[in-house]
């Protein structure tokens, strides 16, 4: 069982992701903004972090930089979620240390593949 922190300001997205991973035996940790995500990540030390690119208090890249500054979080893989079709966004995210970039809406198989790849 993996513990996955989902960071998104859309409650429907968080609910959908939670239900999807729980079906497959994983635990969802939730945050609706960057500050809350950092707090939850430091307290819970998840196995994987999946964050939206756009958050109300900061962008996803700034959040990734915050994670990389915390010694207890540096080794946790981060996956960026975004509805943005721009290819350069994915490249920028990966250059910031993001392991993968998943387009929204998220297909269930893509979600499961990412979880398997980074929590095995």
QUIMO-V777819 format. One record per residue. N is the residue number from 1. SS is DSSP state (@ for helix, = for strand, . for the rest). PHI is phi as a letter, one per 30 degrees, with the letter a starting at -180 (none if undefined). PSI is psi in whole degrees, -180 to 180 (999 if undefined). Layout:
BEGIN
N & SS & PHI & PSI
N & SS & PHI & PSI
END
This chain:
BEGIN
1 & . & none & 128
2 & . & c & 147
3 & = & c & 116
4 & = & c & 125
5 & = & c & 119
6 & = & c & 129
7 & = & b & 114
8 & . & a & 143
9 & . & d & 0
10 & . & c & 113
11 & @ & e & -35
12 & @ & d & -42
13 & @ & d & -45
14 & @ & d & -42
15 & @ & d & -44
16 & @ & d & -46
17 & @ & d & -40
18 & @ & d & -50
19 & @ & d & -41
20 & @ & d & -47
21 & @ & d & -31
22 & @ & d & -35
23 & @ & e & -34
24 & . & c & 15
25 & . & i & 13
26 & . & c & 162
27 & = & c & 133
28 & = & c & 132
29 & = & c & 141
30 & = & b & 145
31 & = & b & 143
32 & . & c & 0
33 & . & a & 174
34 & @ & d & -43
35 & @ & d & -44
36 & @ & d & -39
37 & @ & d & -44
38 & @ & d & -42
39 & @ & d & -48
40 & @ & d & -44
41 & @ & d & -43
42 & @ & d & -35
43 & @ & d & -41
44 & @ & c & -20
45 & . & h & 75
46 & . & d & 167
47 & . & d & -24
48 & = & a & 143
49 & = & b & 129
50 & = & b & 116
51 & = & b & 145
52 & = & d & 153
53 & . & d & -35
54 & = & c & 119
55 & . & b & 159
56 & . & d & -30
57 & . & c & -13
58 & . & a & 164
59 & = & d & 163
60 & @ & e & -33
61 & @ & d & -39
62 & @ & d & -39
63 & @ & d & -43
64 & @ & e & -41
65 & @ & d & -39
66 & @ & d & -44
67 & @ & d & -42
68 & @ & d & -18
69 & @ & d & -16
70 & . & c & 119
71 & . & e & -36
72 & . & d & -10
73 & . & c & -7
74 & . & d & -30
75 & . & c & -3
76 & . & d & 124
77 & = & d & 140
78 & = & c & 132
79 & = & c & 132
80 & = & c & 134
81 & = & c & 137
82 & = & a & 148
83 & . & c & -2
84 & . & d & 126
85 & . & d & 0
86 & . & d & 126
87 & @ & d & -36
88 & @ & d & -24
89 & @ & d & -44
90 & @ & d & -42
91 & @ & d & -42
92 & @ & d & -43
93 & @ & d & -44
94 & @ & d & -34
95 & @ & d & -21
96 & . & d & -3
97 & . & j & 5
98 & . & d & 135
99 & . & d & -35
100 & = & a & 162
101 & = & b & 122
102 & = & c & 127
103 & = & d & 145
104 & . & c & 149
105 & . & d & 145
106 & . & d & 126
107 & . & d & 144
108 & @ & e & -44
109 & @ & d & -39
110 & @ & d & -40
111 & @ & d & -48
112 & @ & d & -38
113 & @ & d & -44
114 & @ & d & -43
115 & @ & d & -46
116 & @ & d & -40
117 & @ & d & -39
118 & @ & c & 1
119 & @ & b & 5
120 & . & d & 999
END
